[in-house]
Amino acid sequence: MTERVREILSWYRGQNPGTLTNLARILNHGRLGGTGRLVILPVDQGFEHGPARSFAMNPPAYNPHYHFELALAAGCNGYAAPLGFLEAAAADFAGDLPLILKLNDNESLRSAKDGSQAVTASVRDALRIGCVAVGFTIYPGSEYNLEMYGQFREITAEAKAAGLVSVCWSYPRGSAISKEGETALDVAAYAAQIAAQLGAHLIKVKLPTGHLEQEAARKVYEKTGVPRSTLAERVRHVVQSAFDGHRVVIFSGGAAKEDDNAVLEEVRAIRDGGGFGSIIGRNSFQRPKEHAVKLLTTIMKIYSGEIQ
């Protein structure tokens, strides 16, 4: 085990040995193993957005096996998906790849400003499938946020007792937040803090913009002069907001982009800002496999410092 991985594990003292072992499995797997950086493939979009919107542009991706194969070919640290996708293929790839079972999901057939999610799987399911971690989405700012916080804490406690890693998708949204505010710097930093306070080991947030949503927060940012003019500076502030960088914060790949360079520029900003890595779904599995593997490999080379 590298010194960097040992350092990261030291931030989670008090967790049981099973949890630390599974966290080490994620950190030590794939092309970035041992570096302290992460690239994870998430494929919950079929549930969240519908199959055609998710897979029609790359039809092989309708097959659950495809995503295991993509994550392995690219050398990802892990693969995250809902129960159905993991159940359908996990037995064929047992032991090959750290798996993260997404325990709650939403769908796009209904229209609701204040989003919520249904619990769609359990910690027992994760153990049965052979996962190292469970994932859960919370919506800070939603009318249903307090209910989701309570669900996450209960699931996290159960996961920790079973020796699993807890991963939190912390995505602000709701009637109290503007669309622009969902990725505002103050809101993204707040989302990272909430996930850390709820006990998440790994925290997934969206890349922050320079917008400031809350007037009270704006006054503090302007008075203290928090650097925020570049994406790297904003990433650094979000990471700082998760216990001064003592929780692993990874950033969403965001909406699908046709231009690889746009994806790579964001990755460089994450690296330069001290982010721990990326969790990239649509910008990988919606591309043909050969293209996706090449893109993910380049991303990992940026994080490892092999290329600038």
N, C-alpha and C positions, 0 to 999 in steps of 0.2 A: 504494500500500500504506500502511496506517495505521501510526502509530508503535507501537501496541499489537502488531500482527502482527510488525513488525520486532523488537520486544523479545522476543517469544516465540521467533522464529526464532534470535535470538542465543544462546538457551540450548542450541541444538543445533549449535554450531560444531564442526567436525570431520566433520559429515555431508557427503555429496557434494551438489553443486548440484541433482541430480535429486530427491533426497529432500526437500531444503528447498523446492524448487518445488512438489512434491506436497503437502507440509504446508501451504504457503501457499494452495494451491487449496482445501483443506478449510477453512482459517480464513477465507478470503475469500468463500466461497460462501454463497448464501442470505440470508435475512432478517437473520441475525446476522453476515454477512460484515464483517470488519474490526474487530469488537468484542473479539475474543479469547475469545468464548463460543461454545459449540457445542451444537447439538441434532442428533443422528444417529438415523436410523431403523434398527433392527436387526431382521431377520426370519429368525432361525435356529430359531424355535420349532417349525416344521413337522417338522424333523429331530429336534429335541431332545425334543419332547413329543407329537408325532403330529398329523396334519392336523385331526382333529375337535376336539381340545382347543385347537387354535390358531386355526382358521378357521371352524368351524361357526356361531359366534355372529355372524359377519359374512361370509356366503358369497362375496361378490366377492373376498375376500382369498385364496381358493384360487388365483386367477389371478396368475402372476408379474408381469404388467404392472401390476396394481393398486398394488403397493408402490412402483414407480417413480413412478407418477402421484401417489400420496399424498405421497411425499417432495418432489416438485416443487411440488405445489399448496401444501404447508405452508411451503416455503422452507427445508427442512433443509440442514444443511451437508454431509450425505452419507448414503449408504445402504449398509448392511452385510448380506450374506446368503451362504449356501453357494453352491457352484458351480452347482447345477442352476437355482436361481432366477435367478441373474445371467445365466447362459448363455441362458436362455429368452427374455430380453427386452432384454439390453444393446444389441443392434444397433439396436433401435427407438428407443433413447434415447442414442445415442452422443454424447458431449460435453455432455450436458445436466446431469449430476450426478456429483460425485465418488463413486466406488464403492470399497467395501472388501470383498475376498473373504475369507470365513471359511475358514481352511485346515484346521480340525479340528472334529469334531462327536461328540456322544454321542447315545444314544437311550434311551428309557425302558422298553423291553421287558424289559430285564434288571434285576435288583436287585443293586446292589453298593454297599456303604458306602464303599469306597475307589474313587472314580470315576476313569476314564481317558477319553481321547478318541482316536478314530481320525483319522489324517491323511487328509483327503478331497479335497484339492486342492493345487495347487502354486503357487510363485511364477511359473512359466511360464504357468500358467492365468491368473493375475492380469494379466500383461502382455498376453496374447492378448486378454482381454476388455476391456482398457483401464482397469484399476483404478489408483487412486492409492495404494492401501494394501492390506496383508494383515492379517488378524486371526487370533489364536490364543488358545485358552483354556488356562490352567494351573490346577491344583488344589493350592495349598499345603496341606499337611497330609495329602494322600492318600498311600497306600502307593506310588503310582506317580509321585509328584511329581518325583523326580530325573530320571526318564526324560522327563517332559514338559518340564522345564527344558532338558534337552539338546536336545530337538527344537525348542523355541522359539529357542534360541540359534542353531542351524544355519539355521533358516528366516529368522530376523532378519538374520543375516549375508548370506544370499543376497538377501533383499529390499533391504537397504541397498546392496549392490553393484549392484543393478538400478535404484536410484533410487526405491524405494518406501518408504512410511511403514509402520512396524511398530506394530500396535495389539494390546495384551495385555488379554484378559479374565482378571483375576486373582481367582478365586473359591475361597476356602478351603473345604475339605470333606474328610472322611475319618474313619477310625476313631479318630484321635487328637484329634478336635475334636467337641465336642457340637453339637447342632443350633443351640442358642442361640449357641454360639461362632462359628458361621460368619459372623455379622455383628457379633461383639464388636468394640469399639473397638480393642483392642490387636491383634487378628487382622487387621482391615481395614487398619490402618496398616502392619502387617507385609507384607500382601499387596501394597500399593502400593509399598513399598520393594523387595520381591523383583522385581516387574516392572520397576522403574526400574533395578535393578542388572543385570538381564538384557538391558538395552538397548532397552526399549520406548520409542517416541516418545509414544504416547498410551496411557493406562492407564485401564481400566474396572474399577471396584470397586462393591460393593454399599454402600448407605447404612449407616453404623455405628450400632449401638445403644450404650447406656451400659454394657452388660455387659462385664466383663473376664474373659477365659478363662484366661489363664496366670497362675499364682500369682506367679511371678518378676516378670512384667510388672506385676501388681497392686501389688506393693510399691513399684515405681518410680513408678507413676502416683500413688499415694497420698502418697509422700514428696515428689515434685516439684510436686504440685498442678496437673497438667495439666488445664485447663478442659474439662469434658465433660458438663455438666449439660443443655445444649441440643444439638439436632441441628446447628445452625450451628457451635457450638464443636467438635463431633466431626468435622464435615466439614473444618474448618480444620486440625485435627490430622492427618487423613489426608492432606490436600494437603501439609502441612509434611513429612510422612514421605516424600514423593516429591521428594527433593533440595531441601527447603525451598521447595517450590512451583515449582521450575524444570523440572518435567515436567507436561505437560497431564494432569490427572486428571478424568475424567468419571464420573458416577454412574448406576447402573442404575435404570430406572424401576420395577423390582420386579414383584411379582405384580399381576395385574389388579385394579383398583379401580373400583367403580361410581361413586364420588363424585369428580367432577372436583376439588373443593376439596381433597381429601386429596392428590391429585397436585400441585396448585399450592402447597400448604403445604410440601411437600418441596422443590419447586423454589426457593421463597423461602429456605429454609434453606441450600440449596446455594449460591445467590447470595450470601447474607449471610456464609457461611463461606469464601468465596473459591474455591469449586469452579468449574471451567471449563464445566460444563454437564451435559447429560443425554443418555443413549442410551436412548430410550423405544420399546419394541416393543409388548407386549401392551396397554398403556394407550393406544395410538394405533390400530393396525390392527385391533383387536377392536371398535372403535367404528365406526359408520357414517362414511363418508368426510367428510361435511359436519361432523359432530360432531368427528371427529378433527382436521380442519384447524383448526377453531375453537379446540380445546384446545391444539394445538401452537402456534398463533399467539399465544395468551395466554401460554404458557410463554416464548416468545421475547420477548414484550414485557416480561415480568418480568426476564429476563436482561439485556435492553438498557436497563432502567431506565425504560421508557415508562410502566409501571404498577408499583405496589407490591404 
